[in-house]
Amino acid sequence: MVDESRDESKKEQMAIVLRFVDAKGMIRERFLDLVHVRDTLSVTLKDSLWSQLLQYQFDVTKIRGQGYDGASNMRGQWNGLQALVRKNCPYAYYVHCFAHRLQLAL
């Protein structure tokens, strides 16, 4: 799961959270990193995400899902972050984050 936001100093930040199945078959969720990004273009976010995953030696070919907010840079069918990730990981299905959907309804 990835979400990006501008902090008080007007810098764009991207939070990365991983949900995975451990060796015992238990579902785990862990905060991975908070990364400064120069902008929120989908290409920039994908490059930063990949850089962090590879830095921690994750096998990106095993990604099976991705969750983001509904912004066009994230959900875009052709050029959104989810589409760019699926070019490398065709089984990484995108889910619009339920918490963001609920916030839109309220």
Contacts in CASP RR format, 6 or more apart in sequence:
PFRMAT RR
TARGET T0000
AUTHOR 0000-0000-0000
METHOD contacts of the structure
MODEL  1
MVDESRDESKKEQMAIVLRFVDAKGMIRERFLDLVHVRDTLSVTLKDSLW
SQLLQYQFDVTKIRGQGYDGASNMRGQWNGLQALVRKNCPYAYYVHCFAH
RLQLAL
1 16 0 8 1.000
1 17 0 8 1.000
1 18 0 8 1.000
1 19 0 8 1.000
1 66 0 8 1.000
1 67 0 8 1.000
1 68 0 8 1.000
1 97 0 8 1.000
2 14 0 8 1.000
2 15 0 8 1.000
2 16 0 8 1.000
2 17 0 8 1.000
2 45 0 8 1.000
2 49 0 8 1.000
2 66 0 8 1.000
2 67 0 8 1.000
2 68 0 8 1.000
2 74 0 8 1.000
2 81 0 8 1.000
3 14 0 8 1.000
3 15 0 8 1.000
3 68 0 8 1.000
3 69 0 8 1.000
3 97 0 8 1.000
4 12 0 8 1.000
4 13 0 8 1.000
4 14 0 8 1.000
4 15 0 8 1.000
4 37 0 8 1.000
4 40 0 8 1.000
4 45 0 8 1.000
5 12 0 8 1.000
5 13 0 8 1.000
5 15 0 8 1.000
6 12 0 8 1.000
6 13 0 8 1.000
7 13 0 8 1.000
11 36 0 8 1.000
12 36 0 8 1.000
12 37 0 8 1.000
12 38 0 8 1.000
12 39 0 8 1.000
12 40 0 8 1.000
13 34 0 8 1.000
13 35 0 8 1.000
13 36 0 8 1.000
13 37 0 8 1.000
14 34 0 8 1.000
14 35 0 8 1.000
14 36 0 8 1.000
14 37 0 8 1.000
14 45 0 8 1.000
14 48 0 8 1.000
14 49 0 8 1.000
15 31 0 8 1.000
15 33 0 8 1.000
15 34 0 8 1.000
15 35 0 8 1.000
16 31 0 8 1.000
16 32 0 8 1.000
16 33 0 8 1.000
16 34 0 8 1.000
16 35 0 8 1.000
16 49 0 8 1.000
16 52 0 8 1.000
17 29 0 8 1.000
17 30 0 8 1.000
17 31 0 8 1.000
17 32 0 8 1.000
18 29 0 8 1.000
18 30 0 8 1.000
18 32 0 8 1.000
18 58 0 8 1.000
19 27 0 8 1.000
19 28 0 8 1.000
19 29 0 8 1.000
20 27 0 8 1.000
20 28 0 8 1.000
20 29 0 8 1.000
20 30 0 8 1.000
21 27 0 8 1.000
21 28 0 8 1.000
22 28 0 8 1.000
32 52 0 8 1.000
32 56 0 8 1.000
33 52 0 8 1.000
35 48 0 8 1.000
35 52 0 8 1.000
37 44 0 8 1.000
37 45 0 8 1.000
37 48 0 8 1.000
38 44 0 8 1.000
40 71 0 8 1.000
40 73 0 8 1.000
41 73 0 8 1.000
42 73 0 8 1.000
42 74 0 8 1.000
42 76 0 8 1.000
42 79 0 8 1.000
42 80 0 8 1.000
42 81 0 8 1.000
42 83 0 8 1.000
42 84 0 8 1.000
43 84 0 8 1.000
45 73 0 8 1.000
45 74 0 8 1.000
45 81 0 8 1.000
46 81 0 8 1.000
46 84 0 8 1.000
46 85 0 8 1.000
49 81 0 8 1.000
49 85 0 8 1.000
50 60 0 8 1.000
50 88 0 8 1.000
53 60 0 8 1.000
54 60 0 8 1.000
60 88 0 8 1.000
60 89 0 8 1.000
61 88 0 8 1.000
61 89 0 8 1.000
63 85 0 8 1.000
63 89 0 8 1.000
63 91 0 8 1.000
63 92 0 8 1.000
64 89 0 8 1.000
64 91 0 8 1.000
64 92 0 8 1.000
64 93 0 8 1.000
65 91 0 8 1.000
65 92 0 8 1.000
65 93 0 8 1.000
65 94 0 8 1.000
65 95 0 8 1.000
66 81 0 8 1.000
66 82 0 8 1.000
66 85 0 8 1.000
66 92 0 8 1.000
66 93 0 8 1.000
66 94 0 8 1.000
66 95 0 8 1.000
67 82 0 8 1.000
67 94 0 8 1.000
67 95 0 8 1.000
67 96 0 8 1.000
67 97 0 8 1.000
68 74 0 8 1.000
68 75 0 8 1.000
68 81 0 8 1.000
68 82 0 8 1.000
68 94 0 8 1.000
68 96 0 8 1.000
68 97 0 8 1.000
69 75 0 8 1.000
69 96 0 8 1.000
69 97 0 8 1.000
69 100 0 8 1.000
70 96 0 8 1.000
70 97 0 8 1.000
70 100 0 8 1.000
72 80 0 8 1.000
73 80 0 8 1.000
73 81 0 8 1.000
74 80 0 8 1.000
74 81 0 8 1.000
74 82 0 8 1.000
75 82 0 8 1.000
75 94 0 8 1.000
75 96 0 8 1.000
76 82 0 8 1.000
76 83 0 8 1.000
77 83 0 8 1.000
82 92 0 8 1.000
82 94 0 8 1.000
85 92 0 8 1.000
85 94 0 8 1.000
86 92 0 8 1.000
86 94 0 8 1.000
END
